[in-house]
Amino acid sequence: MAEVLTRVAETFVLQNDYEKALKAAESATSLATQLDNKDLLWYAQMLAGNAQAKLDHGPQAYNSLTSAIATVESLRAEASVVAGDHRRLLPYLAMIDFLMGQHRPSETFHYAERAKTQFLIDLLKSNNATTSKGLSPEQRREEQRLLSEVASLEIQLGREAEQRLPSETRRLDVREKLRRARAAYAAFCRKAFSENPALKTGRGESLSRVRIPPPPPLAMSKMFDTNTFSS
């Protein structure tokens, strides 16, 4: 029923009937919470935020989109992503769109960086660089933290290279931080493998050979087409 309500909300959005879209999205959010279905929950929360934004309910829209992002991040800490499935970037992109409309450039940049970081983490996971099967909740959280650090530094390094007047000192500093972050992840993997040898199947021992560039802006904007969502 919660999934049906999200479809109803989508239909009302397409019809520019945002009051009805909001009601359907809020009902879907309530049902998804009761069912503890986080995959439906984040989408319903995002739809509610989008409808609230269209209705000029700024604070409520911000809260709904923040909740959707929090739900997505809790899902990432619990399980690996499906290869090629980047739908969970949608709440970040919805937040970016909302903040741009509110003329809040600093926060827009913050969420754009978070979206890039999550994109890289999802790529690492979908490329079989990681798998959470067999990891304890504490290990999953630690791996998420380490991967986030690596992804963030990868983005910083790429951004530094794109500067009109790049600083060699900053570039070397970021590269050294990235080397240390990769080494920390490799140490995490070695410890996890020693505690559970089965983890080594389908997983590399380190990120030393993984180098993934951030997605181009156009590719990210195309992901924002929520009408392509399918469960």
N, C-alpha and C positions, 0 to 999 in steps of 0.2 A: 504493500500500500504506500509506503514512504517513497518508493521509486516512482510509482504512478503520480504521486503528488509533485515530485520534481518535474516530471514531464508536463504536468498541468501548468506549473509555474513557468516553465520554458515557453509554453504556448501563449500564455498571457503576456509574457515579455515581448514576444514577437508581435503581439497585437497592441503593444504600447499600453496595456491595461495593468499598470504597476501596482495598484491597490490589490487587485485580485492575485497578481503574481506573488506579492508579499504574503498574503494570507496563506496561499498554497505552500510557499516555501517555509513559512513558520510552522505549519502543520507537519510538513515533512521533517523539519528539524526536530520537533517534539517526538515524532514516531521513531526516527532514526536513533535518538537518544535512548528511548525506552528499549529498543532492540539492540542497543550497543553496536550498531552498524556504522563504524566510523567512515567507511568509504562513501556511504550515502550522506552521512552527517556533514562532512566538509562541503559537499556539493550543495546541499540544501542551505547551509549557512552562507555560502558564497552567493547563491541565487537571492537569498534574503537581502544580503548586503547590496547587491546590484540594484534590486528593486528600491531599496531605501535611498540609494544614491540618486536614482531617477526621480524620487519623490522629494528630494532635497532634505532628507532626514540625515544630515551629515554625521552627527555623533553616533547614531544607531548603525549607520552603514559602516563606519570605521570599526565599531565593536563587532559587528557580524563578520566582517572580513578578517579581523584579527583572530576571531574564534576559528574561522575556517583554516587559517594558516596554522594555528596551534594544533588543530585536529590532524592536519596533514603531517606536521612534524612529529606528532605522537605515533602516527602510523609508520613513518620512516624508522623510528627507533625500535619498532616491534618486528618488522618483517622487511624482506628484500622487495624491490620493485619488479614489475613485469617488464621484460625487455621491450624497449621501444615505447613504453607507456609513459608519456610526459604530461598526462592530464592533471597530475597533482601540482603542476606549476600554475594552474589557472587562478587559484586564489591570490598568489603573489602578483600576477599580472592584472587581476581585477583591482587589487589594492593600488598598484602603480597608476592605473587609469583613473581611479577615484582621486588619489592625491594630486595628480596632475590637474584635474578639474578644480581642485581646491587651492591650486597655486601654492603647493607646499613642496618646493624643490628638494630641500634637504631630506625629508622623509621619503620622497619619491626615489632619490638616489639610494637611500638605505635599503629599500625593498627591492630595487633593481639588483643591487649587489647580492642580496639574499636569494633572489630568484636564480641568478647566475650560479651561485654556490650550489643550490639544490639541483640545478640542471647537471652540473658536473658530477655530483654525488650519484645521481640517478644513472648517468652514463657509466660511471665506474661499476656500479652494481649490475647494470644490464649487460656489461661486457664481461661478466663473470669474474671481475676483479674481487668481488666480495660475495659472501653468502652468510646470512645470519643464522642458518640452521645449525643447531648444536651450541650456539653461544648463549650464555646466561644473560638475563636482563642487564646486569651491570656491564658485561662485556659488550653488549649491543650499544649501550649508551656511550661507552668509551670509544668504540669503533666509530660511531657517528661523530663524536667530537673530533677524533683524529682525522677522519675523512673531510670534515668541514674545514679544518685548518689547512689541509693540503689543497682543497679546492679553492679556498679563499686566496691562498698564496699563488696558486696557478693564475688566478684572475689578476692579481696585483702585478705579477710578472708580465703577463700579456699586455696589461694596460700601460705599464712602464715602457714597453717596447713601442707602443703606439704614440708616445708623446712626441711632439715636434722637436723638443730639446730634451731628450732623455738624459737622466742623471746616471752616470756609470756607478757612482757610489751607491745610490738607491737600488739600482738593478742588482749589484753584487750583494747588497744587504738582503734583499728579498730572496735572491737565489740561495743564499746561505740559510735563511730561515726555512725555505722550502726543502733544502737538503736535510735539515734537522727534523722537519716534520715527517718527511718520508722515512727517515731512519727510525723515528718513534713509532710509525705505523708498522714498519718491518719488525721491530722488537715486539710490538703487540701481537703480530701474527705468529712469530716464533714461539712466544709464550703460550698462545692459544693452541698452536699445533702440538706443543709438548704435553699440554693438559688433555687434549682431545685430538689424536692423530687423524681421525676421520675427517676433520675439518679441511685437511689439506687437499682433499678431492675437489676438483673444480675451482680451485682458488690459488692465485699466485702467492708467493711468499712475501712479496713487497710491491711497492708502487714504483720501483726504480725505473721500470720501462713504460709506465703509463704516463702519457702526456696528451691531454685533451684540451683543445682551445675552447674558449668561451663561445657560446652560440652567437651568430651575428644578430643585430637588432631585428632584421626583417624576419628571420626564422622565429624569433621569440614572439613577434607581433602576430604571426600566423597562428601560433599556439593559442592565442587569446580568443579564437573563434569558438565560443562555448557551444555553438550549435552542432559542433562535430563530436560532442561528448556522447559516448555510448558505453553502456555497462555490459 
